[in-house]
Structure formats: C-alpha cells, structure tokens
C-alpha cells in the first residue's frame, strides 16, 4: 500500500530568476511524478507548490536546494499544506 500524498509550499531565495530554475524544476517534477506549480515572485524569489508521494516530494525539495547549474540558492523555506489532488505541474 502506498503512502498518502503530501503537499509542500516552498520559497526559494537567491539568484534563482533568469537561470531556468522554473523550467528545470518543472522537468524534474514531471520525471518524478510530482504535481504542482512554480512561479517567479516580484521580490526576486521563486515560489512553488509540490504535491505527490512523500519520497518524490522530498527529492524535489533536495533538487530545489541547489537548482540548475547557474542558480545560486541561498535559502529554501518549506511549509506543509493539505494536499489538493494536483497531478500536473505548471509554470505560472
């Protein structure tokens, strides 16, 4: 029996806009079977929601701690949320 899905809300601080962070995260999410969304925020951070199996979501958070090669992640803030049943992953 599989574990119930979890949902995490993440804010990524650092040099994370203009370095393909959103697209790299989307590709990783699709490969991992994680649903959710990601977007740039006006303050220069990137915001994401990740939803899926606990191990896959944790793997995504680990990826987001460093991001793609040109990213410079300074801090990753993560909070728990109630799953909503997201299955696709979108860039907003």
Secondary structure, 3 states (H helix, E strand, C coil): CCCCCEEEEEEEEEECCCCCHHHHHHHHHHHHCCEEEEEECCCCCEEEEEEECHHHHHHHHHHHCCCCCCCEEEEEEEEEECCCCCCCEEEC
